Amino acid sequence: MATTHGKAIDGSIALVTGANRGLGRAFAQALLDRGATKVYAAARNPDTVEFDDPRVVPIALDITDGEAVRAAARSCPDVSVLINNAGAMLQSPFLTAEDPDAARVEMETNYFGTLAMARAFAPVLAAHPNGSALVNMLSVVSFFVSPFNASYGASKAAEWALTNALRIEMHAQGTHVVGVHAGFIDTDMAAVISTPKISPEEVAAQTMDAIESGAPEVLADERTRATKNSVPTDQTSIYPDIQKAWDAGDNPWRR
């Protein structure tokens, strides 16, 4: 069995999904700053990808479209670093969802879309004798679920499970798999949140460090680190406060 070490970003060719704004853009810029020779910047509308750098190649990609994912793998056969950043968050509870299909949309994007990318690009990543890397952007809510954002949490828990299994399956081919967990990030998605946020640039920098060092996981901020440590006692350390907030209607996404 091959040993998976850290992957050098300098000289690599990368693909980032959801690269047109926010964290995806920060990932793409961090790869460029660390010496990537090409970054495929994927977005549903590639015209929204704006970089003043000739190393950036915008591509059209909807990760919920299986044929589009397979086509991307065929047209980007040189990728050695794949960052699965694209995701959907619809702020939907389970029982009182305004859109009953919200859970399906989030699962199709966050779980099935990420799975499709991994399946399509696994042979591409395996073709690099000096190793490769696959990064999945997860969340602090991989570790618990709040009914204010319930189906998103369920999809991220599924994606976390996917990430851990991919790490085992892809080890022999020399692909290092990194799961990145973070709380509120200072992007448009969390603009209504008043609590402290980590910058997308800091999340991206920590992710680059993990790729290069061979670390399997990034816990990007103190809230995320504390939450993961609380998982064994979640029924007393996490969920009572969520119950109080739910009963009081104290939805952080409505502030």
N, C-alpha and C positions, 0 to 999 in steps of 0.2 A: 504494500500500500504506500502511495506517495505521501510525503510529509508536506503539509501546507504551511508555508512561511508567509511573511509579509510580502505584499506585492509592491514593487517600485512603481510609483506614479510617473516619475520622470521618464519620458519617452513612450508612455503608454498611449493607447487609443481607447477612448471611453464613450459610453452612451448614457445619457441622463434622460429619464422620462419626466414629463411635466417641467421642462427646463425653461419655459418662457417667463416665469416670474417667481417671486418669493424664494422658498428654499431651493427649488430646482435650479433657479438661476445662480444662487449662491454655490450650489454643488458644482455647476459647470465652471464658474469662475475660480473656485478653489482648485479644481483639476488643472486648469490653465496655469494658475499661479505655481503649482507644484511641477510643472513641466510636461503636461500631456501634449502630445504632438497633434492630436485631433480630438474634438469632442462633438459627437453627434448630439445635437440638442433637439430632443423630441417633444412635440406638442401636437395637439389635435389640429391646430392651425399653425403651420410653420411660419407664416407671415408675422406672427406675434413674437417670434424669437428675434431679439435685437442685441447683437454683440458686435462691437467694433474690433473684431479679431478674426483674421483669416483662418484660424484653426477651428473655428466653430462652423459646423455644418448642420443647418436646420433640416429636420425631417418631419414628415407628417406621420403621426402614430396615435391611434386610439387603442389602448391596451385591452379594451373589452371586445375588440374585433379580432378574432383568432387569425383570420387570413392576413390582416394588416400586421399583426405581430410576426407571423411567419415570414411575410415579405420583408419586414425590417431586418430579420436575422439573415435573410439571403442577401440584402443590399448592404449590410454592414458586417462583412465576414471577418473584419480585422479587429473587432472589439476585444479588449482584454480586461476592461473594467466596466461593469454594468451597475448603474445605480437606479433601482426601482423606486422612484420618488412619487410618481403620479398617484393620486388618490382622490377619494370622494368623501365628504363629510356633510351630512344633511341634517344634523341636530335633531334626530328623531327618536322619541321613546318607542317602546314596543307596543303598548296597548292603545295609546292615544295618538298615534302618528297621523299627521295631517295627510301624508302621502303613504298609503299602505305598501307601495312599492319601494320606499326609501331603503329598507333593509336589503332588498334584492340588488338595488343599484350599488350600494356600498360594498356588498359582498362580491358582486361581479367585478368591481374595480379593484378593491383593496386585496381581496383574496384570489379570486379566479384570474384577474388580470395579471397579478404578480406571478401566479403559478404558470400562466401561459408564457410570460416572458422568460421565466427560468427554463421551461421545457424547450423553448425555441432557441435560446442562446446557450444552453449547456454545451452543445457540440462546438459552438464558436469559441467559448471560453476554454474548452478542453484542448483546443488546437495550439495553445501557447505553452511551449516547453518550459518557459521561465515562470510559469504560474499566472493566475488570473484572479479576479475578485468579483464577487457579486454582493451588492449592498441592498438591503430592504429597509425602507424608511417606515418605522413602526411608531409607537406612541407610548406615553405613560399609561394610557388606557388599554394597553395590551395586558396589564396586570390586574385590572379591576374594571367594573362597568358602572356607569352612572345612568339612571333612567333619562336624564336630560339629553343624553347623547348615546342612547343604549345600543342601537344597531351598529353605530360606528365602532364602539368598543368591542362588540362581538366580532366584527370583521377584522379588527386589529389583533384580537386574541387569536383568531384563526391564522392570520398572517404571521404572527409570532411562532405558532406551532409549525407552520410551513417553513419558516426560516430555520428553525432548529433542525428539522428533518433534512432540509436541503444541505445544511452544513455537513451532515453525515454522508449523504449520498454523493456530494460533489468533492469530498475530501480526496478520494483516490485519483481524481483527474487533475488535482493540483489547484482547484478553485477554492479560494478563501471566502467564506460567507460571513458577512457582518450584519447584525441586527442593530439598528439605531433607534433608541427610544428617547423621546423628549416630551416635556410638558408643553406649555403655551410658548409658541415661537412668534416673534414679532413680524408677522406677515399679514396680508389682507384677511386671511381666514380668521385670525384672532383679534381683529381690530376692535371689536366691541368689548373685549375683555380688559378689565382694569387692573388685574393682578400682574405682578412682575413677569416679564417674558425674557427668554433668551434670544439673542440675535441669530438670524439664519446663518450668518458668517461664522459664528462660534460653533454651531452644530456642524457646519460643513468642515471646519478645521478639525474638530474632534474626529469626524468620520475619516478624513484623509489620514490622520494619525493612526487610526485603527487599521486602515488598509495597509499602511506601510509597516506597522509593527506586528501585524498578525493577530490583533485582539479580536475576539469573536463578537464583542458587544460594546455598544456605546450607551452609557446612561448619562445624558447630556447635561442635566441640571440637578440641583439638590432635591427638588420635589420628586423627580423620577427615581433618584437613588433611594430616597427615604421610602417611597411607595413600594419599590421592589423588595426592600428589606422588611416591609410590613406584610407582605403576602401571606406568610405562614400564620399570621394572627388577624387576617383581614376582617373577620366577623366582629372583632372588637376594636381593631385599630383603624379601619377604613370605613366600613359600611354604616356605623351609627351616625357619623357626621353627614354622610350622604342622605340617610333617611331623614335627618332633621332638615336639611336643605330642601329635600323633595316635599316634605310635609308643609314647609313654610313657603313653597313656591319660589325659592331663592335660586333662580336659574342664572348661572353666570353668563350664559350666552344671550341673555336678554337685557343686559345692562347697557 
